[in-house]
Amino acid sequence: DKLKRQTKKEPGEVKAPQVQVPVYWLETSDTISRRYEFEPDGYLSVKVVNDSRPVYHRVVESFLNKFFPSGYPYSVNEGYLRYTQFRALQHMTSAALSVLSTQSLLFAAGLRPTPAQATAVSWILKDGMQHMGKLICSNLGARMDSEPKRWRILADVLYDLGTGLEVLSPLCPHLFLEVAGLGNFAKGMAVVAARATRLPIYSSFAKEGNLSDLFAKGEAISTLFNVVGLGVGIQLASTVCLSMQGKLIAGPLLSIIHVFSVVEEMRAAPINTLNPQRTAMIVADFLKTGKVSSPADLRYREDLLFPGRLIEDAGNVKVGRALHKVVKPSKLQEWKEIFPEEKFVLSHGNKWTDMLLEHNATAEDALRGWLVAAYATSMEKSFHEPSASMLQDAYDKMNSIFTPFLNELQAKGWHTDRFLDGTGSRFAF
């Protein structure tokens, strides 16, 4: 009884707080020992206890942690390293060019035989032209979604064109506002196009939903090599490029390296959204080999400058023309009666087949239509005369293979929930 009274909690008695022992453990891998511990807020902290690796190994790991996504190379898609290498070269040359253009602009502005106030007004108007370029380019966003690689290259060509005009401005100081304003107009368009295409390109490398990490590390790489490029530009501006002759040699050389770097970046990026060019290439490969190509398979085969070319093995399909220019009302009614559930319409011509999509059509609908057109074109080569029965046979053949084809497509990493046809016309009943 006495023991029970001692163990029984008396009213109002305060229980002593329990001391929480931190949960931690040590892990040893090769020559590194790490201490893992759960913080009170639930997060896991990691601390290196012992590291006997050579110094250069530690420096390399530190660099990778700061400038590459967590888990690299397993957390990114194929081509990321090559993309990053040329991105670094691109930013370095771009920053060096900006130093030369700024030097030339200041020189040109100082040569003008006008008061300082007029020079300041001209400089402000020059910057205003850049904002105008940004506004104009912002209307082209849908085209950039469809062909981000093409527009990224175009952005850097525009940037170099604008920078080149600024570099040349001392040759015509009396036209400072016109030359510098036009240069800034081109650079304004370039800035919008470059920023707008950044997200789809980074998304193509995000293997584990780590888009923010990719974006942050990409910006770190850009910042680092922009600083390096500024140093290169300052060195050039104070030595080789003191004279206009030096600028005329160094400027084009830097510009060539800059554009080449961007082209190689874009070739390395495995864009995994479906647009007309990539869809046609997938269908053509499937009909020839029976296999579905992955984004990495197609990246070096894409036409970056002229993506609208027709591919004969994929049915010579053209997407996005206006409905009233392609299909007669009677033909449209006939099509919808034969295939009432489909969200595409095909109109066979002498040189190509037009495909029109409804407003809510996805990439799956575009793929279905493309396969029908490709099969119909293949049958036409055998029978030499298109017919309604041939179209029905092509449609039946598409239906017989579409489910495994779509499953394989998705397994290869393609996004089939949307079809990016730029500013192509769509219709609705």
Secondary structure by P-SEA (a helix, b strand, c coil): caaaaaacccccccccbbbbcccccccccccbbbbbbbccccbbbbbbccccccaaaaaaaaaaaaccccccccccccaaaaaaaaaaaaaaaaaaaaaaaaaaaaaaaaaccccaaaaaaaaaaaaaaaaaaaaaaccaaaaaaacaaaaaaaaaaaaaaaaaaaaaccccccaaaaaaaaaaaaaaaaaaaaaaaaaaaaaaaccccaaaaaaaaaaaaaaaaaaaaaaaaaaaaacccccaaaaaaaaaaaaaaaaaaaaaaaaacccccccaaaaaaaaaaaaaccccccccccccccccccccccccccccccccccccccccaaaaaaaaaacccccbbbbbcccbbbbbbcccccaaaaaaaaaaaaaaaaaaaacccccaaaaaaaaaaaaacaaaaaaaaaaacccccbbbccccccccc
